[in-house]
């Protein structure tokens, strides 16, 4: 499937019902995969802290290291997809690894074992991420990229609404005391997590079509900005700086538990966050097509800074619920929009590599971000960790002005 023309593209909300086949199929897979992942994720911080005795520093180590591995691998997977001119096989392989790995959480008994399982799961994310984004970018016209990536992120977050509901129901069934589940009761829930992603593998195999991507035989497996202009490089530096403020969301769930949210309710809080992400992702992508990528990202980063300041001083459950809802809008204004921004700045034959570099910029910073946040929380206190993150994000917001925004035709 070649890159689509801008002519005769439906406008308004009709665009979401007229997405190309690949965008719809990949978004369905994202929904199923995130349903699988989010059965596990909202329970993991409480499982680590309450059942396995892990400290905030250990939680930061696990999530930061796992995400860094994924982000660094995305660079090489993206370069490989450019070199081969093939996206679909790598997307399938990445989701397949997740389907194999996630049930292993049903057999862990210590936090280092959780680290190994999470790292392997994130390897799958690293393999599929950049080729999947390049596939989406090649399936829609330039003026519709914000909508397409926003739609994909909305589907992903809808899975993250369904996952916590499933986790809540499963925990209610398996746990004798849902307020304090045992290790075995958590593990029963984790064993169900691979079922949705297996269905997603069937969709990739039978529905997704390989787009007509231009091969780039000269692509090298190296960390290099060669062939990219200064504007793209500046964006990557600013993204890396912002990511230093963006530690794992496991800390937000831990903060929620400290404020009185019980383990059984954490999946519902997580579901609420992702429902906010669904709505805001659809709006954010459309806003970026209309008003510009950079302006939309800037608004999202400002919301992020204010929310983290709020988490620094939160002291009641209702404030936690409110902050999680507002926090969801940050994702809607940035996740899909940043990917659309990258696609605007680079040619088709280098998009896999570009998305790999984009994720590398994230991966370089996310590990020290989570490690530093966990260290400050452990040694000084949660309030100081959240204030620190808010300050770094505001600095990145200021530096975002150095990035030039290309025109997007309508």
N, C-alpha and C positions, 0 to 999 in steps of 0.2 A: 504494500500500500504506500504510494508516494505521498509526499506532503501535500495537504489539501489546499485548494484555492480559497481565497477569501470571499468570492462571489456567491450570492444566493445562500448565505449562512443564516439560519433562523435567528431572530433577535429575542431579547427578553428571556423569560423563563422557558420559552420553547426550546432554547438552546440545550437545556439539560435533557430534553426528551429526544434530541436529534444528534446525540454524540455518536461518533463513528464506532463501528463494531469493536475495534480493539480497545478503545477507551472504556466502553461499557463492560467488556469482558474482564479487562485488567482491574477495573474498579470493583467488580463482583468478587474477584480473587482477593483484593485488598480487604474487602468487607469480611470475607470468610477467615482470612489469616488473622485479622485483628480481633475477630471474635474469639479465635483460638488463643491468641496471645493475652488478651485482656481477661480471660478466665483466670489466668495466672497472676498477672502483674499487680492488680490492686491488693492481692493477698500476700504478695511476696515480702514487702517490708515487715508486716506484722509476723509472718512466718519466721523470717530471719531474726527479728528482734525478740519476739516473745517465746517462740518455740525452740529456736536454735541458739539464742543468746548472743547474736551478733550486735556489735556496737554501731553507732552512726558512721564511724570511720570505715568499718568493714563493709557496710552497705554502700557507701560511696566508692570503695575500691571495686566491689562487684559490678555495680552498674556502670561506673565510669570506664573500667577496663573493657567490659563487654561492648559498650558502644564505640569505644575507640577502635577495637579490632574490626568491627563492622564497617566503620567509616573509612579506615585505611584500605580494606579490601575492595571497597567500592571503586577506588581509583583504578586498580588493576583489572577489575571486572569490566569497567567502562572502557578501558583501553583495549581489552580483548574483543569486546563487542564492536568497537570501531574497526579494528584490524580485520575481523572476520566479516563485517557487514551483517552480523546476525545478533539479534537481541533475545529471541524467544528461548533458545536452549539454556541460556544462563539464568533467565527468569525462572524457568521450570526447575533447574538444579537448586536454586536458592530456596525456593519454597519446599522442595522435597527434603532438604536437610532439616528444615524446621519441623516438618511432620515426623521425622525420625527422632529428633532430639527431645522435644518437649515432654513426652511421656516419662523421660528419665527422671524428671523432678519428683515423680512418685516414689522414687527409691533412695533419695538423698537423706543423709543423717547429720550433716555438718555444713557450715557455710562455705568452706573451701570446695566442697562438692557442688554446691549451688553455683559457685563461680565458674567451674569447669562446664557445667551444663549451659549456663547463660552465655558463656563465651562461644560455645559451639553453635548455639542457636543464632547468635548474632553473626557468625561466619556466613550462615545462610542469607541473612539480611544483606551482608556485604556483597555477596555474589549477585543477588538479584536487583539491588537498588538502582544503580546507574543505568544498566540496560533497560529496565522497566521505564524509567523516566525518559530515556531517549526514544523508546518505542512510542510513548504517549505524545512526545513533542513532534514526532514525524507523522502523526495521524490527524493533526488538526492544523488549520491556518494560523498564522502568527497572531492575528487579532483575536483569536479564540483560545489562546494558550492559557490565559489566566482562568477562564471558565473551565477548561478541560482539567487542569491540575487541581483547581478548587473542587470540581466534581469528584475527582479521584480521592482527594483528601477527605471530602465529606463522606464518601463510601467507607473509607478506612476508619473514620471516627464513628460511623454508624455501627461498625463491627465492635468498636470499643464501648458502645452503649449496650449492645446485646451481650457481650462477653461478661461484664460485671453482673448483669441480671442472671445469666446462667450460673456464675460463681456463687451468687447469693442463694439461689435455689438449691444448688448442689451442696453448699455448706449447711444450709438449713436441713437437708435430708440426711447428710452423713454425720454431722456434729451433734453429739449429745448436749453439749453446752456451746451454743454459737458465739457466746461472748468470749470463750477461751478454748478454741479447738485444740486438739492434740496434734502431734506431728502426723500421725497416721491419718487423721481426718482431713488435714490439709492435702495430704498426698493422694487420697481418693479423688479429690477434686481435680488435681493436676493431671491425673491419668486420662481424663476426658478431653484434655485440651487439644489433642492432635486431630480429632474427628473433623472439624470444619476445614482445616487446611488441606486435608486429603481430598475433600470435595473440590477445593480450589485447584488442585493439581489436574483434575479431570477437565476443568474449564480451560486451563492453559493448553492442555494437550489437544483438545478437540474444537475449541472456539477461537482462540487467539491466532491471528495470521501474522506471519513474518512480514514486516514492512519492507519496502524497497529502499533499504539504507545503503548509502554509498560506502563502499569499502575504503579503508584507509590503510593499505599494506605497510605504510611507513610508520604507523603507530608503534611506539616503543614502550616497554614495560619499565617505566622509570618515573620518578617524581620530578616533573619538569613543567614550567610554564611556557615552554617554547611554542611559538605559533599563536599565542594569545596576547591581546593588546593590554595596555596599561590600565584601562578602565576595568576589565575583567579581574586583573590582578588586585586592584584596589578593593573591589567588592569582596574578594576572597579574604583579604587581610581584615577588613571590617567584620565580616562574618565570623572569622576566627576569634576576634576580640570579643564580640558579643557572646560567643559560645562560652567564653571564660566565666560569664555570669550565669550560664544556663546549665546548672547541675541537674542530676537526675531528679525526676518528679517523685521518686521514692521518698525524698526528704519532705515533700509536701504532705504525703500520706502519713509520714511519721509525725509531722507537726499536727496533723488532724487528730491522730491518736492521742497526742499529748493534750489536745484541747478538749478531749472527752468523747470523740467519735469512736464507737466500739468496733472491733474487728469485723463483726457481722455486717455492719453498716458501711464500712469502707468501700465495698464494691458498688454500692448505690451512690456514694459520693463520687466515685470514679466515673460511673455511668452519667451522672449529671454533668460533669466536666466535659465528657465527650459529646453529649447532646448539644452543649453550647458550641463545641467545635464543629459539629455537623452544620448547624445553621450559619455560623460565621464563615466557614470555609466556602460555602456557596456564595455568600455575599462578598467575601474578600476577593475571590477570583474575578468576579464581575466588576468590582470597584477598581481593581488594578488594570483591567482592560480599558476602563473608561477614564480614570483619572491619573494613571501612571503607577508603575511598580514601586518606585522608590518612595513615593508619598504614602502608599499603603503599608509598606514595610515599616516606615518610620512611625506611623500611628500604632502598629502592633508592638514595636519595641518600647514605645512610651507606656503603653498599657502594662507590658511586662514589668517595667521598673516600678510602676505604682503598685502593682499587685504584690511584688516582693517586699516593698516597704510595708504593705498591709500585713503580710505574713510575719513580719518582724515583731509586730505589736499585737497580734491577734490573741484573744483570751477567752473566747466563747465559741460554742459550736455553730451558732447562727452566722457568725462572722466567717467561719471556715466555709460554710456553704456558699455565701455570697462571693467570697474571693475566688472559689473554684469556678463559679459561673462566669465571672469577669475574666478570669485567666483563660478560659476557652476562646475568647475573642482574639487574644494574642495569636493563637495558632491559626485561626481562620484568616487573619490579616497577613501572615508571614509564610507559612509552610509552602503552600502551593504557589504563592506569589514569588517567592525567592527562586523556585525552580523555573517558573515562567521567565523571570528576569535573566537567569543563566541562558536559557534557550534564545532569548532575544540578542544576547551578546556574542554568540558563537555560531559558526556554520554547522550544517547538519552532520557532515562527516567527522566532526570533532566533538559532537555533543556527548557521546559516551565518556570520552576523556574529561570533558568539562564538568560533567556531573560527578565524575570520580574525584576531580580536584576540589569541587565544592564540598563533597562529603569528607574529603581529607582535611580541609580547613576546619570542619566541624570536629572530626576525629582527633586532630592534634590538640584541640582545646578542651574537649569534653571530659577526658580523663583527669587532667589536673583540676578542672572546674569542680568535678564531683569530689575528688580527693581533698582539695583545699576547703570546700564547703564542709565536708564531713569532719575535717581536722579542726576548723574554727568552731563548729558546733560542739565537738567533743571537749575541746580545751578551754573555750571562752564562753560559748552559749549560742543558742539558736538565733536570738535577736541580731547579734553581730554578724552572723553568717548571711542572713537575709539582707541586711543593710549593705554589706559588702557587695553582694550580687547586684543589687539595685544600682549602686554607684558605677559599677563596670558597664552595665547595660546603657546607662545614660551617656557615658563616654563614647561608646560605640555609636549611639544615635547621633551624636554631634559629628563624628567622623564620616558618617554615611553621606553627608553633604558633598564629600569629595568625589563621589561616584556619579558619573554622567548617565542620564537616562536616554536611551535611544527612542526614536519615535516609533509608535505602534500604529499601523494603518488600520482603518475601520471600513 
